[in-house]
Amino acid sequence: MNDEMLKNQQEIVKVEKHQEKLSNEKRVLEEKLLQLQDVLQKGFQQLAESKHEALQRGYTSTQWLHKNNETKQHIFQRQLRQANEELNHTYNKAIQKLETEREELQAQWRNLSWD
């Protein structure tokens, strides 16, 4: 194997490692978004339970708070969905670019002579 082939092979490995790193980062961020969504869901569930208890005690002003909390919950859920979609789009685009680069490097490697 000549120097040019070795250099090409090293570039392929470098690109593959970068792809793996991006995939791992994406997975971690997806997990964090799911955890955040779960925490927010639990928080809004607790608010709903508090509202129910307040209504049982005769507090009528909690209806406005309930509507306000529902609105905030929908906004947070929409923002989390958008963040997840943007995350997927950005990482998938970067990973695909690296895949194309890797394929080009492999094609170059196949065309190199074994001198």
Z-matrix of the N, CA and C atoms (Angstrom, degrees):
N
C 1 1.458
C 2 1.535 1 107.38
N 3 1.309 2 116.25 1 129.08
C 4 1.458 3 119.67 2 -178.34
C 5 1.530 4 111.44 3 -87.78
N 6 1.325 5 115.75 4 174.90
C 7 1.471 6 121.44 5 -176.51
C 8 1.522 7 112.52 6 -61.19
N 9 1.317 8 116.18 7 -39.29
C 10 1.464 9 119.85 8 -179.00
C 11 1.526 10 110.98 9 -64.99
N 12 1.322 11 116.02 10 -40.42
C 13 1.466 12 120.29 11 178.01
C 14 1.526 13 110.69 12 -66.34
N 15 1.318 14 115.65 13 -41.30
C 16 1.462 15 120.15 14 179.41
C 17 1.523 16 110.70 15 -63.20
N 18 1.320 17 116.00 16 -44.93
C 19 1.465 18 120.53 17 178.70
C 20 1.530 19 110.84 18 -61.48
N 21 1.325 20 116.15 19 -42.54
C 22 1.465 21 121.01 20 178.76
C 23 1.525 22 110.55 21 -62.48
N 24 1.330 23 116.21 22 -43.98
C 25 1.465 24 120.61 23 179.84
C 26 1.527 25 110.67 24 -63.05
N 27 1.326 26 117.01 25 -39.19
C 28 1.464 27 120.97 26 177.77
C 29 1.527 28 111.00 27 -64.28
N 30 1.314 29 117.12 28 -38.20
C 31 1.469 30 121.17 29 177.26
C 32 1.524 31 110.77 30 -64.53
N 33 1.320 32 116.40 31 -40.23
C 34 1.472 33 120.46 32 178.04
C 35 1.527 34 109.80 33 -61.17
N 36 1.320 35 116.64 34 -46.33
C 37 1.472 36 121.31 35 179.60
C 38 1.526 37 110.17 36 -62.26
N 39 1.312 38 116.28 37 -41.05
C 40 1.473 39 120.94 38 179.00
C 41 1.530 40 110.84 39 -60.82
N 42 1.320 41 116.67 40 -44.76
C 43 1.467 42 121.09 41 179.47
C 44 1.528 43 110.25 42 -65.16
N 45 1.330 44 116.95 43 -42.82
C 46 1.464 45 120.55 44 179.45
C 47 1.526 46 111.55 45 -62.08
N 48 1.326 47 116.87 46 -39.73
C 49 1.472 48 120.26 47 177.51
C 50 1.526 49 110.83 48 -65.54
N 51 1.322 50 116.21 49 -39.06
C 52 1.464 51 120.01 50 178.31
C 53 1.528 52 110.22 51 -65.02
N 54 1.339 53 116.77 52 -40.68
C 55 1.465 54 120.56 53 176.40
C 56 1.527 55 110.78 54 -59.79
N 57 1.308 56 115.57 55 -45.39
C 58 1.466 57 120.55 56 -179.71
C 59 1.528 58 110.82 57 -63.03
N 60 1.330 59 116.18 58 -42.09
C 61 1.466 60 120.68 59 178.77
C 62 1.529 61 110.62 60 -61.41
N 63 1.333 62 116.78 61 -45.22
C 64 1.465 63 120.13 62 178.99
C 65 1.526 64 111.40 63 -63.37
N 66 1.317 65 116.64 64 -41.27
C 67 1.466 66 120.20 65 178.76
C 68 1.522 67 110.93 66 -61.99
N 69 1.323 68 116.22 67 -41.69
C 70 1.470 69 120.14 68 178.53
C 71 1.526 70 111.45 69 -66.38
N 72 1.330 71 116.86 70 -42.84
C 73 1.471 72 120.27 71 177.52
C 74 1.525 73 110.69 72 -60.67
N 75 1.312 74 115.91 73 -42.89
C 76 1.466 75 120.63 74 179.63
C 77 1.527 76 110.23 75 -60.37
N 78 1.325 77 116.03 76 -46.47
C 79 1.462 78 120.64 77 -179.38
C 80 1.534 79 111.01 78 -60.50
N 81 1.339 80 116.79 79 -42.93
C 82 1.471 81 121.23 80 179.30
C 83 1.528 82 110.24 81 -62.81
N 84 1.331 83 116.93 82 -45.78
C 85 1.466 84 119.97 83 179.99
C 86 1.524 85 111.61 84 -64.67
N 87 1.327 86 117.34 85 -38.41
C 88 1.467 87 120.16 86 176.90
C 89 1.525 88 110.47 87 -62.15
N 90 1.324 89 116.70 88 -41.91
C 91 1.465 90 120.67 89 177.79
C 92 1.525 91 110.95 90 -62.81
N 93 1.332 92 116.73 91 -42.01
C 94 1.471 93 120.70 92 179.47
C 95 1.525 94 110.67 93 -63.99
N 96 1.329 95 117.02 94 -40.78
C 97 1.467 96 119.70 95 177.75
C 98 1.524 97 110.99 96 -64.10
N 99 1.330 98 117.04 97 -40.13
C 100 1.466 99 120.15 98 177.61
C 101 1.530 100 110.93 99 -64.71
N 102 1.331 101 116.61 100 -40.40
C 103 1.464 102 120.23 101 177.78
C 104 1.523 103 110.72 102 -63.51
N 105 1.319 104 116.31 103 -43.09
C 106 1.461 105 120.71 104 178.22
C 107 1.523 106 110.52 105 -62.09
N 108 1.316 107 116.14 106 -43.34
C 109 1.459 108 120.19 107 178.66
C 110 1.525 109 110.42 108 -61.61
N 111 1.320 110 116.99 109 -40.98
C 112 1.461 111 121.36 110 179.32
C 113 1.527 112 111.07 111 -64.49
N 114 1.329 113 116.86 112 -43.89
C 115 1.471 114 121.24 113 178.94
C 116 1.530 115 110.31 114 -62.07
N 117 1.328 116 116.25 115 -45.14
C 118 1.468 117 119.54 116 179.04
C 119 1.524 118 111.16 117 -63.47
N 120 1.324 119 116.75 118 -41.51
C 121 1.465 120 120.83 119 179.41
C 122 1.528 121 110.31 120 -61.16
N 123 1.329 122 116.43 121 -44.54
C 124 1.469 123 120.12 122 179.00
C 125 1.526 124 110.86 123 -64.40
N 126 1.329 125 116.62 124 -39.84
C 127 1.465 126 120.35 125 178.42
C 128 1.515 127 111.80 126 -62.36
N 129 1.321 128 116.67 127 -44.86
C 130 1.460 129 119.65 128 178.90
C 131 1.528 130 111.55 129 -68.49
N 132 1.327 131 117.00 130 -31.74
C 133 1.460 132 120.21 131 175.93
C 134 1.532 133 109.89 132 -65.50
N 135 1.324 134 116.78 133 -40.98
C 136 1.464 135 120.46 134 177.70
C 137 1.526 136 110.90 135 -64.56
N 138 1.325 137 116.76 136 -38.98
C 139 1.466 138 119.93 137 176.86
C 140 1.526 139 110.88 138 -63.16
N 141 1.318 140 116.38 139 -40.38
C 142 1.466 141 120.11 140 179.16
C 143 1.527 142 110.55 141 -64.63
N 144 1.329 143 116.84 142 -40.21
C 145 1.462 144 120.57 143 178.14
C 146 1.528 145 110.82 144 -65.73
N 147 1.323 146 117.19 145 -39.67
C 148 1.465 147 121.09 146 177.71
C 149 1.519 148 110.69 147 -63.76
N 150 1.321 149 116.18 148 -40.14
C 151 1.465 150 120.82 149 178.18
C 152 1.526 151 110.11 150 -62.56
N 153 1.320 152 115.26 151 -42.36
C 154 1.463 153 119.44 152 179.99
C 155 1.534 154 110.35 153 -62.49
N 156 1.323 155 116.51 154 -43.07
C 157 1.467 156 120.55 155 178.02
C 158 1.527 157 111.10 156 -63.82
N 159 1.322 158 116.38 157 -40.41
C 160 1.469 159 120.33 158 179.89
C 161 1.523 160 110.56 159 -65.27
N 162 1.319 161 116.97 160 -39.20
C 163 1.467 162 119.80 161 177.99
C 164 1.522 163 110.70 162 -64.76
N 165 1.318 164 117.02 163 -38.24
C 166 1.461 165 120.51 164 178.21
C 167 1.528 166 111.16 165 -64.63
N 168 1.328 167 116.68 166 -29.72
C 169 1.463 168 120.91 167 178.79
C 170 1.528 169 111.57 168 -83.26
N 171 1.313 170 116.64 169 -6.07
C 172 1.456 171 119.28 170 176.88
C 173 1.507 172 115.53 171 100.68
N 174 1.316 173 118.49 172 6.49
C 175 1.467 174 120.58 173 178.21
C 176 1.528 175 109.12 174 -79.96
N 177 1.303 176 115.85 175 118.71
C 178 1.470 177 119.50 176 -176.70
C 179 1.525 178 113.05 177 -95.09
N 180 1.309 179 118.07 178 -16.92
C 181 1.469 180 120.15 179 -177.78
C 182 1.528 181 112.43 180 -73.74
N 183 1.316 182 116.93 181 -5.58
C 184 1.463 183 119.54 182 -178.06
C 185 1.523 184 112.49 183 -73.62
N 186 1.329 185 117.81 184 -16.58
C 187 1.468 186 119.98 185 179.17
C 188 1.528 187 110.50 186 -60.54
N 189 1.333 188 116.31 187 -43.19
C 190 1.466 189 119.88 188 178.53
C 191 1.526 190 110.43 189 -62.95
N 192 1.340 191 115.99 190 -43.20
C 193 1.462 192 120.25 191 178.59
C 194 1.525 193 111.30 192 -61.60
N 195 1.324 194 116.24 193 -38.95
C 196 1.459 195 120.87 194 179.35
C 197 1.529 196 110.66 195 -61.85
N 198 1.318 197 116.49 196 -47.17
C 199 1.471 198 120.91 197 179.05
C 200 1.528 199 110.09 198 -62.23
N 201 1.322 200 116.07 199 -42.74
C 202 1.458 201 121.08 200 179.08
C 203 1.532 202 110.66 201 -61.54
N 204 1.319 203 116.51 202 -43.80
C 205 1.464 204 120.71 203 179.02
C 206 1.524 205 111.77 204 -65.88
N 207 1.327 206 117.05 205 -39.77
C 208 1.467 207 120.10 206 177.23
C 209 1.522 208 110.81 207 -62.04
N 210 1.324 209 116.00 208 -42.15
C 211 1.465 210 120.26 209 178.61
C 212 1.523 211 110.35 210 -61.84
N 213 1.315 212 116.84 211 -45.66
C 214 1.464 213 120.75 212 178.77
C 215 1.525 214 111.23 213 -63.10
N 216 1.324 215 115.76 214 -39.82
C 217 1.460 216 119.87 215 179.30
C 218 1.526 217 110.58 216 -61.27
N 219 1.322 218 117.40 217 -44.90
C 220 1.467 219 120.94 218 179.12
C 221 1.528 220 111.08 219 -64.02
N 222 1.318 221 116.63 220 -39.27
C 223 1.472 222 120.57 221 178.62
C 224 1.529 223 110.23 222 -63.67
N 225 1.340 224 116.58 223 -47.30
C 226 1.467 225 120.13 224 179.30
C 227 1.531 226 111.15 225 -61.73
N 228 1.323 227 116.59 226 -42.74
C 229 1.460 228 119.61 227 179.86
C 230 1.526 229 110.93 228 -62.59
N 231 1.318 230 116.72 229 -42.27
C 232 1.467 231 120.72 230 179.08
C 233 1.532 232 110.04 231 -63.98
N 234 1.329 233 116.62 232 -43.46
C 235 1.466 234 120.04 233 179.59
C 236 1.529 235 111.33 234 -64.08
N 237 1.316 236 116.89 235 -38.52
C 238 1.462 237 119.89 236 177.82
C 239 1.526 238 111.21 237 -66.46
N 240 1.338 239 117.02 238 -40.88
C 241 1.469 240 120.12 239 176.58
C 242 1.523 241 110.62 240 -61.40
N 243 1.338 242 115.87 241 -44.51
C 244 1.465 243 119.96 242 179.51
C 245 1.526 244 110.90 243 -63.29
N 246 1.322 245 116.41 244 -42.09
C 247 1.468 246 120.04 245 179.19
C 248 1.528 247 110.36 246 -62.57
N 249 1.316 248 116.17 247 -40.96
C 250 1.461 249 120.84 248 179.23
C 251 1.527 250 110.83 249 -65.54
N 252 1.330 251 117.11 250 -42.39
C 253 1.460 252 120.94 251 178.32
C 254 1.527 253 110.93 252 -63.82
N 255 1.327 254 116.80 253 -43.42
C 256 1.468 255 120.80 254 178.53
C 257 1.525 256 110.90 255 -64.47
N 258 1.316 257 115.95 256 -41.28
C 259 1.459 258 121.03 257 177.35
C 260 1.525 259 110.31 258 -58.66
N 261 1.329 260 115.87 259 -50.32
C 262 1.461 261 120.03 260 179.97
C 263 1.517 262 111.49 261 -60.42
N 264 1.314 263 116.60 262 -46.12
C 265 1.464 264 120.62 263 -178.24
C 266 1.526 265 111.14 264 -61.43
N 267 1.321 266 116.45 265 -48.55
C 268 1.461 267 121.18 266 -177.02
C 269 1.527 268 111.73 267 -63.80
N 270 1.328 269 116.34 268 -48.64
C 271 1.462 270 119.26 269 -178.93
C 272 1.524 271 111.48 270 -68.21
N 273 1.329 272 117.80 271 -41.83
C 274 1.460 273 119.78 272 179.40
C 275 1.523 274 111.22 273 -62.09
N 276 1.321 275 116.39 274 -39.24
C 277 1.465 276 120.86 275 178.31
C 278 1.535 277 110.27 276 -63.76
N 279 1.326 278 116.75 277 -45.46
C 280 1.468 279 120.88 278 179.94
C 281 1.525 280 111.09 279 -65.04
N 282 1.324 281 116.43 280 -42.11
C 283 1.463 282 120.58 281 -179.86
C 284 1.527 283 110.09 282 -66.06
N 285 1.326 284 117.31 283 -40.47
C 286 1.463 285 120.70 284 178.52
C 287 1.530 286 111.05 285 -64.58
N 288 1.324 287 116.80 286 -39.28
C 289 1.465 288 120.80 287 177.56
C 290 1.526 289 110.09 288 -61.14
N 291 1.326 290 116.47 289 -43.32
C 292 1.459 291 120.32 290 177.95
C 293 1.528 292 111.38 291 -66.36
N 294 1.318 293 116.77 292 -36.50
C 295 1.468 294 120.38 293 177.78
C 296 1.525 295 110.46 294 -63.18
N 297 1.314 296 116.82 295 -42.17
C 298 1.463 297 121.17 296 177.23
C 299 1.527 298 110.30 297 -62.65
N 300 1.323 299 115.91 298 -43.37
C 301 1.466 300 120.50 299 178.44
C 302 1.527 301 110.83 300 -61.87
N 303 1.323 302 116.17 301 -42.62
C 304 1.471 303 120.80 302 179.10
C 305 1.524 304 110.79 303 -62.73
N 306 1.328 305 116.77 304 -43.97
C 307 1.462 306 120.68 305 179.21
C 308 1.529 307 111.24 306 -62.65
N 309 1.328 308 116.60 307 -39.30
C 310 1.467 309 120.47 308 177.68
C 311 1.525 310 110.86 309 -64.94
N 312 1.326 311 116.63 310 -42.01
C 313 1.463 312 120.40 311 178.06
C 314 1.530 313 111.17 312 -64.20
N 315 1.324 314 116.39 313 -39.52
C 316 1.462 315 119.36 314 178.38
C 317 1.527 316 110.94 315 -66.32
N 318 1.325 317 116.99 316 -38.15
C 319 1.463 318 120.32 317 176.98
C 320 1.524 319 110.02 318 -64.03
N 321 1.329 320 116.98 319 -41.25
C 322 1.467 321 120.42 320 177.19
C 323 1.526 322 110.35 321 -62.72
N 324 1.312 323 116.11 322 -41.49
C 325 1.460 324 120.95 323 -179.19
C 326 1.528 325 110.74 324 -61.47
N 327 1.328 326 116.57 325 -41.96
C 328 1.466 327 120.47 326 179.20
C 329 1.529 328 111.64 327 -63.92
N 330 1.324 329 116.85 328 -28.15
C 331 1.463 330 121.11 329 -178.12
C 332 1.527 331 113.44 330 -87.67
N 333 1.320 332 117.37 331 -7.83
C 334 1.465 333 120.09 332 178.90
C 335 1.525 334 109.90 333 -76.77
N 336 1.315 335 115.95 334 147.33
C 337 1.471 336 119.56 335 178.57
C 338 1.529 337 109.51 336 -85.22
N 339 1.298 338 116.26 337 155.40
C 340 1.460 339 122.78 338 -177.33
C 341 1.527 340 111.75 339 -91.51
N 342 1.295 341 118.28 340 22.40
C 343 1.474 342 122.14 341 -177.00
C 344 1.498 343 112.07 342 -66.99
